[in-house]
């Protein structure tokens, strides 16, 4: 695609507000809604939006199997609380998750394509994605190449994401923007637009590795991109918040932002996820598990 195609896409979106204006709007949403949304019913909903995640260098087949067993054991223990949306691991453990998983309607997600830096060959990214899907991944989380982004190399970014999306076959593609590295709203907005127009099913804030994680301000910017894109195209893009979401209070802030900007129709696991490890335990403790 010619460069003007990218500018044409960017032009469909209003320039983001200033950082101060965004912070002000976010604070208004939090003050208006967060305490009201910190209820048992909302926490039950959020439990069903979680991508239960384990991404450490010390992960083993046994530790991942135990993680899956927790999800299996939760199944049906609280009929009023939906199970987690997905279990997210490195590609090496997709097969283990598939073998161990008996819980219904829980997806298998894998980080892929040179996670977390994205600094590897496109051939490797495609191969890793293809293998993860072949082994049973329903969802693939990849990182947008920030090196290309810093060079304004939009064509390379678009081609990479499009090729990875093709390698996903029927699996959903979540594109991580690493908002803690991009920092500015204008960069976050531009990266999100590139990811969406290249085939992303979800845009995701962070890897949780090496850069600051999600912020309410980044979520606000992404929600507005998703909203405008839906108005322009009719297509709904999902949002995944990850990196540093540890408590029920943290999760409710993001829930409140999504509800305020995108509305209740986005409050479903098909369109809203939170990537976390300790959040599940906190919510279950609050609900009296």
C-alpha positions in Angstrom: 0.0 0.0 0.0 1.1 3.5 -0.7 2.0 5.8 2.1 -1.1 8.0 1.4 -3.3 4.9 2.3 -2.0 5.1 5.8 -2.5 8.9 6.0 -6.0 8.3 4.7 -6.7 5.9 7.5 -5.2 8.2 10.1 -7.3 11.1 8.8 -10.5 9.2 9.7 -9.7 9.8 13.3 -9.7 13.0 15.2 -6.4 14.0 16.8 -6.4 12.9 20.4 -6.8 15.3 23.2 -3.8 16.6 25.1 -2.3 14.4 27.9 -3.8 16.8 30.5 -7.3 16.7 28.9 -7.2 12.9 28.7 -6.1 12.6 32.4 -9.0 15.0 33.3 -11.5 12.9 31.4 -10.2 9.7 32.9 -10.4 11.1 36.4 -14.0 12.2 35.7 -15.0 8.7 34.6 -13.3 7.1 37.6 -14.9 9.5 40.1 -18.3 9.1 38.5 -18.3 5.3 38.1 -15.5 3.3 39.7 -16.9 3.1 43.3 -20.4 2.3 42.0 -19.0 -0.5 39.8 -17.0 -2.1 42.6 -19.8 -4.6 43.3 -20.0 -8.4 43.5 -22.0 -8.5 40.2 -19.3 -6.5 38.3 -16.5 -8.6 39.8 -18.3 -11.8 38.7 -18.5 -10.3 35.2 -14.8 -9.3 35.2 -13.8 -12.8 36.3 -15.2 -14.0 33.0 -13.1 -11.5 31.0 -9.7 -12.6 32.4 -6.9 -14.2 30.4 -5.2 -16.1 33.1 -1.6 -15.7 32.3 1.7 -17.4 33.0 4.7 -16.0 31.1 7.9 -16.6 33.1 11.2 -18.2 32.2 10.5 -20.7 35.0 7.3 -22.0 33.5 7.3 -25.8 33.2 4.9 -28.3 31.8 4.0 -29.2 35.4 3.4 -25.7 36.5 1.2 -24.9 33.5 -0.7 -28.2 34.0 -1.4 -27.1 37.6 -2.6 -23.7 36.4 -5.0 -25.4 34.0 -6.2 -27.7 36.8 -7.2 -24.6 38.8 -9.4 -23.5 35.9 -10.8 -27.0 35.5 -11.6 -27.2 39.2 -13.4 -23.9 39.2 -15.7 -25.1 36.5 -19.2 -25.3 38.0 -18.1 -24.5 41.6 -19.8 -21.1 41.4 -22.7 -21.3 38.8 -23.1 -17.5 39.3 -19.5 -16.7 38.3 -18.2 -17.4 34.7 -14.9 -19.1 34.4 -11.9 -17.2 33.0 -12.0 -16.4 29.3 -8.7 -17.9 28.4 -5.4 -19.4 29.6 -2.4 -17.5 28.1 1.1 -19.1 27.9 4.2 -19.3 25.8 3.7 -21.3 22.6 5.7 -24.2 24.0 2.9 -24.9 26.4 -0.1 -24.7 24.1 -0.1 -28.5 23.7 0.0 -29.0 27.5 -2.9 -26.6 28.0 -4.9 -28.4 25.3 -4.2 -31.8 26.9 -5.0 -30.6 30.5 -8.0 -28.4 29.8 -11.5 -29.9 30.5 -13.3 -26.7 31.4 -15.8 -25.6 28.8 -15.7 -22.3 26.9 -12.1 -21.4 28.0 -9.9 -20.4 25.1 -6.2 -21.2 24.7 -4.1 -18.1 24.0 -0.4 -18.0 23.1 2.0 -15.1 22.9 3.8 -15.4 19.7 5.8 -13.8 16.9 9.0 -12.9 18.8 7.2 -11.9 22.0 8.0 -9.6 23.8 10.3 -7.6 21.6 9.0 -8.6 18.1 12.5 -8.2 16.9 12.9 -11.3 14.8 12.4 -12.5 11.2 8.9 -12.4 9.8 9.4 -16.0 8.7 10.0 -17.0 12.4 6.9 -15.0 13.4 4.7 -16.8 10.9 6.2 -20.2 11.8 5.7 -19.7 15.5 2.1 -18.5 15.0 1.3 -21.3 12.7 2.7 -23.9 15.1 0.8 -22.4 18.1 -2.4 -22.6 16.1 -1.7 -26.1 14.9 -1.1 -27.2 18.5 -4.4 -25.8 19.6 -4.2 -22.1 20.2 -7.6 -20.3 19.7 -6.0 -16.8 20.2 -2.6 -15.4 19.3 -1.1 -12.3 21.1 1.7 -10.6 19.2 3.7 -7.4 19.6 3.6 -4.6 17.0 7.1 -4.0 15.8 8.0 -0.7 17.6 11.3 -0.4 15.7 9.4 -0.1 12.5 6.9 2.3 14.1 9.7 4.6 15.3 10.9 4.7 11.6 7.4 5.4 10.3 7.8 2.2 8.4 4.0 1.6 8.3 4.1 -0.7 5.3 6.4 -3.2 7.0 4.1 -3.1 10.1 1.0 -3.6 8.0 2.5 -6.5 6.0 3.7 -8.2 9.1 0.4 -8.1 10.9 -1.5 -9.1 7.8 0.8 -12.1 7.2 0.5 -13.1 10.9 -3.2 -12.8 10.8 -3.3 -15.1 7.8 -1.2 -17.6 9.7 -3.8 -17.4 12.6 -6.4 -19.1 10.3 -9.5 -19.1 12.5 -7.7 -18.0 15.7 -8.2 -14.4 17.0 -5.3 -12.0 16.7 -4.5 -9.6 19.5 -1.9 -7.0 18.7 0.1 -5.6 21.6 1.0 -1.9 21.2 3.3 -1.6 24.2 1.6 1.6 25.3 4.1 2.1 28.1 6.8 2.5 25.5 4.8 4.7 23.1 3.7 6.9 26.0 2.1 9.7 24.0 -1.6 9.5 23.0 -0.9 10.4 19.4 1.5 7.4 19.1 -0.8 5.1 20.8 -3.7 6.1 18.5 -1.6 5.8 15.4 -0.3 2.3 16.4 -3.8 1.2 17.2 -5.1 2.4 13.8 -2.3 0.5 12.0 -3.0 -2.7 13.9 -6.7 -2.5 13.3 -6.5 -1.8 9.6 -4.0 -4.6 9.2 -6.3 -7.3 10.6 -6.1 -7.2 14.5 -9.2 -8.6 16.2 -8.1 -7.0 19.5 -5.7 -4.2 20.4 -3.8 -4.8 23.6 -2.0 -2.4 25.9 1.2 -4.1 27.0 3.4 -7.2 27.3 4.1 -6.6 31.0 7.8 -7.1 30.1 10.4 -4.3 30.2 8.0 -1.3 29.9 5.3 0.2 32.1 2.0 -1.7 31.8 -1.5 -0.5 31.2 -2.7 2.9 32.3 -6.3 4.3 32.4 -5.1 7.0 30.0 -3.9 4.5 27.4 -7.2 2.6 27.7 -9.1 5.8 27.2 -7.2 6.5 24.0 -7.7 2.9 22.7 -11.4 3.0 23.5 -11.8 6.1 21.4 -10.0 4.6 18.5 -12.2 1.5 18.7 -15.3 3.6 18.9 -14.4 5.7 15.9 -13.4 2.6 13.9 -16.8 1.0 14.7 -18.6 4.2 13.5 -16.5 4.3 10.3 -16.5 0.6 9.4 -19.3 -1.1 11.4 -16.7 -3.6 12.7 -16.2 -4.2 16.4 -12.6 -4.5 17.7 -11.8 -5.9 21.1 -9.7 -4.4 23.8 -7.3 -6.2 26.1 -5.8 -4.6 29.1 -2.6 -6.1 30.5 0.4 -5.2 32.5 0.0 -4.4 36.2 -3.7 -5.2 36.7 -3.5 -6.9 40.0 -6.5 -5.9 42.1 -10.3 -5.8 41.8 -10.0 -2.0 42.1 -7.6 -1.8 39.1 -9.9 -4.0 37.0 -13.0 -2.0 37.8 -11.3 1.2 36.6 -10.8 -0.3 33.2 -14.3 -1.8 33.2 -15.7 1.7 34.0 -13.7 3.3 31.1 -14.9 0.7 28.6 -18.5 0.9 29.8 -18.5 4.7 29.6 -16.9 5.1 26.1 -17.9 1.9 24.3 -21.1 1.0 26.2 -22.4 -2.3 27.6 -22.2 -4.1 24.3 -18.4 -4.2 24.7 -18.7 -5.8 28.2 -18.4 -9.3 26.9 -15.4 -11.7 26.7 -15.5 -11.5 22.9 -14.6 -7.7 23.1 -13.0 -7.1 26.4 -10.2 -8.9 28.2 -7.9 -8.3 31.1 -4.6 -10.2 31.1 -3.6 -11.1 34.6 -2.3 -13.7 37.0 -3.0 -12.5 40.6 -6.3 -10.8 39.7 -8.2 -14.0 39.7 -7.2 -14.8 43.2 -8.1 -11.3 44.4 -11.6 -11.4 42.8 -12.3 -14.9 44.1 -11.2 -13.8 47.6 -13.6 -10.8 47.4 -16.4 -13.0 46.3 -15.9 -15.2 49.3 -14.3 -18.2 47.6 
